[in-house]
Amino acid sequence: METRAAPKQYHRYRIEDFDLSQLLAMLERIDFPHDPARVKETFESLPRNVNTRGEKRSDITLDLLSDEVRAELILAAERYGYTL
């Protein structure tokens, strides 16, 4: 992705690190007209646990992947700041 975006600004972040300051910076970066107070009000009204609710499945594991795919996934995760 960074290579394809080389002539343009590129900003990578971990979604769990996404906060109001990240959102406001993005809106500024793309020159999107906005009222920071309204953005803050809207942002703070949204649930922060959308992808953390519900029961997790223990039957879906990395062992289901081939060794090659698992290794690629682990490398990609590390590159983006995650551990598996």
CNS distance restraints for C-alpha pairs under 8 A (distance, minus, plus):
assign (resid   1 and name CA) (resid   5 and name CA) 6.18 0.50 0.50
assign (resid   2 and name CA) (resid   6 and name CA) 5.92 0.50 0.50
assign (resid   2 and name CA) (resid  10 and name CA) 6.73 0.50 0.50
assign (resid   5 and name CA) (resid   9 and name CA) 7.01 0.50 0.50
assign (resid   5 and name CA) (resid  10 and name CA) 6.31 0.50 0.50
assign (resid   6 and name CA) (resid  10 and name CA) 7.52 0.50 0.50
assign (resid  13 and name CA) (resid  17 and name CA) 6.85 0.50 0.50
assign (resid  13 and name CA) (resid  18 and name CA) 7.13 0.50 0.50
assign (resid  14 and name CA) (resid  18 and name CA) 6.69 0.50 0.50
assign (resid  14 and name CA) (resid  80 and name CA) 7.22 0.50 0.50
assign (resid  14 and name CA) (resid  81 and name CA) 7.52 0.50 0.50
assign (resid  18 and name CA) (resid  22 and name CA) 5.83 0.50 0.50
assign (resid  18 and name CA) (resid  23 and name CA) 7.31 0.50 0.50
assign (resid  19 and name CA) (resid  23 and name CA) 6.39 0.50 0.50
assign (resid  20 and name CA) (resid  24 and name CA) 6.13 0.50 0.50
assign (resid  20 and name CA) (resid  40 and name CA) 6.62 0.50 0.50
assign (resid  20 and name CA) (resid  43 and name CA) 6.75 0.50 0.50
assign (resid  21 and name CA) (resid  25 and name CA) 6.04 0.50 0.50
assign (resid  22 and name CA) (resid  26 and name CA) 6.21 0.50 0.50
assign (resid  23 and name CA) (resid  27 and name CA) 6.28 0.50 0.50
assign (resid  24 and name CA) (resid  28 and name CA) 6.20 0.50 0.50
assign (resid  24 and name CA) (resid  36 and name CA) 7.14 0.50 0.50
assign (resid  24 and name CA) (resid  39 and name CA) 7.77 0.50 0.50
assign (resid  25 and name CA) (resid  29 and name CA) 6.03 0.50 0.50
assign (resid  26 and name CA) (resid  30 and name CA) 6.35 0.50 0.50
assign (resid  27 and name CA) (resid  31 and name CA) 6.09 0.50 0.50
assign (resid  27 and name CA) (resid  32 and name CA) 5.10 0.50 0.50
assign (resid  27 and name CA) (resid  33 and name CA) 7.55 0.50 0.50
assign (resid  27 and name CA) (resid  34 and name CA) 7.55 0.50 0.50
assign (resid  28 and name CA) (resid  32 and name CA) 6.17 0.50 0.50
assign (resid  34 and name CA) (resid  38 and name CA) 7.77 0.50 0.50
assign (resid  34 and name CA) (resid  39 and name CA) 7.18 0.50 0.50
assign (resid  35 and name CA) (resid  39 and name CA) 6.23 0.50 0.50
assign (resid  36 and name CA) (resid  40 and name CA) 6.01 0.50 0.50
assign (resid  37 and name CA) (resid  41 and name CA) 6.15 0.50 0.50
assign (resid  38 and name CA) (resid  42 and name CA) 6.09 0.50 0.50
assign (resid  39 and name CA) (resid  43 and name CA) 5.91 0.50 0.50
assign (resid  40 and name CA) (resid  44 and name CA) 5.98 0.50 0.50
assign (resid  41 and name CA) (resid  45 and name CA) 6.30 0.50 0.50
assign (resid  42 and name CA) (resid  46 and name CA) 6.75 0.50 0.50
assign (resid  49 and name CA) (resid  53 and name CA) 6.30 0.50 0.50
assign (resid  60 and name CA) (resid  64 and name CA) 7.15 0.50 0.50
assign (resid  62 and name CA) (resid  70 and name CA) 6.49 0.50 0.50
assign (resid  63 and name CA) (resid  70 and name CA) 7.95 0.50 0.50
assign (resid  65 and name CA) (resid  69 and name CA) 6.04 0.50 0.50
assign (resid  65 and name CA) (resid  70 and name CA) 5.60 0.50 0.50
assign (resid  66 and name CA) (resid  70 and name CA) 5.99 0.50 0.50
assign (resid  67 and name CA) (resid  71 and name CA) 6.08 0.50 0.50
assign (resid  68 and name CA) (resid  72 and name CA) 6.30 0.50 0.50
assign (resid  69 and name CA) (resid  73 and name CA) 6.09 0.50 0.50
assign (resid  70 and name CA) (resid  74 and name CA) 6.15 0.50 0.50
assign (resid  71 and name CA) (resid  75 and name CA) 6.25 0.50 0.50
assign (resid  72 and name CA) (resid  76 and name CA) 6.16 0.50 0.50
assign (resid  73 and name CA) (resid  77 and name CA) 6.05 0.50 0.50
assign (resid  74 and name CA) (resid  78 and name CA) 6.19 0.50 0.50
assign (resid  74 and name CA) (resid  83 and name CA) 7.27 0.50 0.50
assign (resid  74 and name CA) (resid  84 and name CA) 6.44 0.50 0.50
assign (resid  75 and name CA) (resid  79 and name CA) 6.15 0.50 0.50
assign (resid  76 and name CA) (resid  80 and name CA) 6.41 0.50 0.50
assign (resid  77 and name CA) (resid  81 and name CA) 6.26 0.50 0.50
assign (resid  77 and name CA) (resid  82 and name CA) 4.83 0.50 0.50
assign (resid  77 and name CA) (resid  83 and name CA) 6.08 0.50 0.50
assign (resid  77 and name CA) (resid  84 and name CA) 7.13 0.50 0.50
assign (resid  78 and name CA) (resid  82 and name CA) 5.09 0.50 0.50
assign (resid  78 and name CA) (resid  83 and name CA) 5.88 0.50 0.50
